[in-house]
């Protein structure tokens, strides 16, 4: 467990340092208040401090063996691979199919496949999740989300 904690801690520490360096290049404060670099800087700095404290605890505390079942079984690893495949597929088709259809397919696959939900539950969550998230981010929050580039889907407003 010691090696795993060290590896994860160092990865998070490197990520926080990378984020702090990236946020320094953004404007920290503007005339209107905090700039685009304000929150990333502080979130990364806090993550770095907490990770450092965690690593100190790992080095100082007692060493414990890995708990039984820490690594996934063969089926669990296949489920993880399926979710990773779905994320990559979503990233590749979101600009072509549009957010709503791509997210609908992603949620259907993840919920019914690796998630092992029933068909009606998977369909209900996928429809509410994809179209509800689009409504929230696009209509309420004013965030641009991709629309479909396929003719008949584009004509439907998807």
Buried (B, 14 or more C-beta within 10 A) or exposed (E): EBEEBEEBBEEBBEBBBEBBEEBEEEEBEEEEEEBEBBEBBBBBBEBBEEBBEBBEEBEEEEEEEEEEEEEEEEEEEEBEEBBEBBEEBBEEBBEEBBBBBBBBBBBBBBBBBBBEBEEEEBBEBBBEBBBEBBEEBBEEEEEEBBBBEBEEBEEEEB
